[in-house]
Amino acid sequence: AGCWLQMYVFGALGMTECTFFVVMAYDRYVAICYPLRYTVILNWGLCMRLAAGSWICGFFSSLLHTFFTMSLPYCGPNRVNHYFCEGPSVRSLACMDTHVIEMVDSVLIVILVIVPISLIVASYIRIAMAILKIKSTEGRCKAFSTCASHLTVVSMSYGMALFTHMEPPSTASAEQDKVVVVFYAVVTPMLNPLVYSLRNKDVKGALWKVLGRGTDSR
């Protein structure tokens, strides 16, 4: 039961994060392309619906993934060759053909990874077009800094997730998967607070001080 719960929570939080990335891309699109109408478009009610929809989408899709994995017969030995109970590692212990389950997982990956990436790219194409219309260099830099942290986190998270889940099973290595999972399950979340707070002057000042360049954050 602990293994199933771990797999469900990990998948739910990961899929919810993927959905939130799309919401954040839409937020930056509205902020840059429609700055005067930002509070009107992204009102409190819409923000609540977007947040609730992201959580529901993540937890429901993970429920399907966990249910199909749990329905497989396991004949033993049931020792997972991984740091935690991840779907592919648990399915490898099943004593039957898992082709159908893998196809369901592939569909979920397309819906919750490829589709969000496409929406994020579409948003940033519109954002780039809007930034190019800004005449002042200072204005362009300010608009770009609004998106820099989001783009950095999206690149790290989706890059690792795609590398792990889109790799053909024939070339997949258990030890290689462990290293990759450490990055997107541990290292990336640890870097998120730093990436998102780099626009804060106090944080930048402390970082420059640690690097031995004084407290001037300019």
N, C-alpha and C positions, 0 to 999 in steps of 0.2 A: 504493500500500500504506500509506503514511503517513497518507493521508486516511482510509482505512477504519479504521486502528488508532485514530486520534484520535476518530473518531465512536463507535467501540465503547467505548473507555475512558470517554469523557465520558458516554455514555448509561448504562453500567454503574454508574458511581459515583453518578450522579443518581438512578437507580432504586433502588440500594441505600440511599441516604440516605432516600428516601421510605419504605422499609420500616422503617428504623431509627426513624423518627419514631413509627411505630405501636408499636414495642417500647418506646420511651421513654414513650409515653402509658400503656401497660400498667404500666410500672414505677411511675409516679406514682399510678396507680389503686390498685395494691397497697399502696404506701407510705402513702396517706392513708386508704383504706377498710379495710385489714387491717394496721395497723402492727405489731401483736404477732406476726403470722405472716409478716412480710415475708421474713425469711431462710429460712423453711421453704418458702414458695411459690416465691420466686425463688432457688432453690438454684443452685449452681455448674453442675450439669448442664443445667438449663433455660436458664440464661444462655448457655451455649456453643451449645446447639441453636438458640436464637433468633438469635444472632449469625451462626452458620453459615448458617442458613436465609435471613437477610437478604442475605448476600453471594451465595449461590447464586441466589436469585430475581432479584437485580439483574443479575448477569452473564449468566444464561441468557436473560432477556427482552431484554437489549441485543443478544445474539447473534442472536436472531430478527430484530430490527429492522435490524441491520447486514446480515444475509444477504439479506433481501428488497430492501434498497436497492442492494446490490452486484449483484443479479441483473438489474437494469434495464439496458437498452442505452443507452450514452452516445455520441452522435455528434459532440460538440464544438461550440463551444469549451468545454472543461472548466475554466472559471474560476469558482470559487465566490464569489458576492457576499455574503461574510460574513467575520467575524473568524476563523472556524475551520470545519471540515467538520461542520456540523450537518445532521441528517437532511432536514428540509424544504428547506433550501438546496441540498443535493446532488441531491435528487429533482427539483427544478425544472429541472435540466440534462438530464434523461432525454428521449429522443426517442420516447416512447410514452405512452399513457394510464397515469397512476399512481393511478387511482381505487382499485384493489384494495389497493395498498400503503398508501394513506391510510386505508382502512378497517381494515387490520391495526393501524396505528398508533393509530387511535381506540380499538380494543379494548384495546390495551396501556395507553393513557392511562386508560381507565375502570378497568382492573384495578389499575394501579400508582399512580394518583392519586386517583380518586374513591372507590374502596373504602378505601384508607388514611385519607382524610379522614373518611369515614363512621365508621370504627372509632375514630378519634381523638375525634370529636364525641361518640360514644356513651360513651367512657371519661370525657370531661370532664363529661358530664351526670351520671354516677354520682358523680364527684368533687365537683361542685357540690352535689349532694344531701347528700353526707357533710359538706362544709364548713358548710352551713347548719345542720346539727345540732349543731355545736360552739357552746357557749354563750359562751365567752370571746372577746373581740375579739382578744386577743393570739394565741389559738390559730388563729383564722380567718386572721389576717394571716400567721402562720407557714406554714399550709397553702397559702395562695395564693402565697407567695413560692417555694414548692417547684415550682410549675407555671409561674410567670411567664416564666422564661427559655425554657422549652420552647414555650410558646404564642407568644412573640415570634418565635422562629426559624421555627416552623411557618407562621405567618402570612406572614412575608416570603418564605419559599421557595415555598410552595404558591401564594401570590398571584401571584408572577411567573411561575411555571410554567403556571398555568391561563390567565393572560392571553396567554401566548405560544402554547401548544399548542391551546387551545380556541377561538381567534379564527378566524372563517371565512376561508378563503383569499381570497375576493373582496375582503375589507376589509383584508387583511394588507399591510403595507408593509415592504420589505426594510430601509429605514433605521430604521423604528420597531422592527423586530425586533432590530436590532443594539443599540439603546439598552437594550431590555429584557433581552437576553441578558447585556450587561455587568453589569446589576444582579444577576441571579440566578446568574451564573457567576463574578463577581469581587467585587462589593460585598458581597453577602450572606455568602459564606464569610469575608470579611475581618472582618465584624461579629460572626460567631458566637463567637469567643473572648471578645470584650468582653461580649456578652450573657450568656454562660454563667458568666463570672467576676464579674458584678456583685454576687453574694452574698458574695464574698470581702471581708473588712474591709480588707485591705491595698489591694486594687484600688479599692474605694470611696474610701478615704482619699487615694490618689494622684489619683483623678479629681476629688475636691473640691479638692485642692491645685492641680491644673491650672486648674480653673475659678476660682481665686482666692478660695476660701472657707475656706482653712486646711486643716489635716490632720484635723480632727474629722470622722469618718465617720458620726456620728449623724444 
